Amino acid sequence: MFFKDKHCPTCKGSGTQVFTPLKPGERKALGTNRTDLWRCTAAGCRWYQPWDHQAGGGRLPEELQNPGADATQ
C-alpha cells in the first residue's frame, strides 16, 4: 500500500510528515533525473530521500526551503 506520510529525520517530534515527489527544478538543483526522490513538505524543511529508505537522503539547497505549511492543505 502507498503512504505519503513518512518520518522525517530533520523535523522535530516523533510524528510523521507528508512527502511529495521532487519537482523538476528540485531534481535539477541536485543534478539528478531520479524520479524516486521525495521531499518533506513541513514548513522550513529541505529534507529529501528515496521513497523506500532514508539512507540515500539529504538536504536540498537553502533556496529550495519549503516556505509554507503542509503542501496538501
Buried (B, 14 or more C-beta within 10 A) or exposed (E): EEEBEBEBEBBEEEEBBBBBBBEEEBBEBBEEEEEEBBBBBBEEBBBBBEBEEEEEBEEBEEEBEBEEEEBEE
